[in-house]
Amino acid sequence: MDNQNQNPQDGNINIELNEMVAAGVYANLALVNHSPSEFVLDFIQLMPGVQQAKVRSRVILAPLHAKRVLAALQQNIANYEKQYGEIKEVEPFVLGQNNVQA
């Protein structure tokens, strides 16, 4: 389909991904917090033996979008495990008051 004829009413959205964003960032820790109006996901890179960690990316979502992201992650994890086998926890899962460490 010609990109110029696509519009959101047809269910098609043109998505631009520049090189810098496409390169991504590595994160081995995630903190999740929320307020009544939004969820905040901080993706952090924690280096072994170093006391200071850096937030590499922050994503702020409306509650509905956070729920949709959760559903998409659950579906993708199920698909991954079906293809490659169960993902096993190697460290205990820590659940804080308002955040999740992953």
JOUR-V908740 format. One record per backbone hydrogen bond with DSSP energy under -0.5 kcal/mol. NH is the residue of the N-H (numbers start at 0). CO is the residue of the C=O. Records with the same first field share a line. If there is no record, write none. Layout:
NH: CO ; CO
This chain:
4: 1
5: 2
9: 6
10: 7
11: 6
14: 12
21: 17
22: 18
23: 19 ; 20
27: 43
28: 43
30: 41
32: 39
34: 37
38: 60
39: 32
40: 38 ; 58
41: 30 ; 39
42: 40 ; 56
43: 28 ; 41
44: 53
45: 43
46: 44
49: 46
53: 44
55: 42 ; 53
56: 42
58: 40
60: 38
65: 61
66: 62
67: 63
68: 64
69: 65
70: 66
71: 67
72: 68
73: 69
74: 70
75: 71
76: 72
77: 73
78: 74
79: 75
80: 76
81: 77
82: 78
83: 79
84: 80
87: 85
93: 100
94: 92
95: 93 ; 98
100: 93
101: 29 ; 99
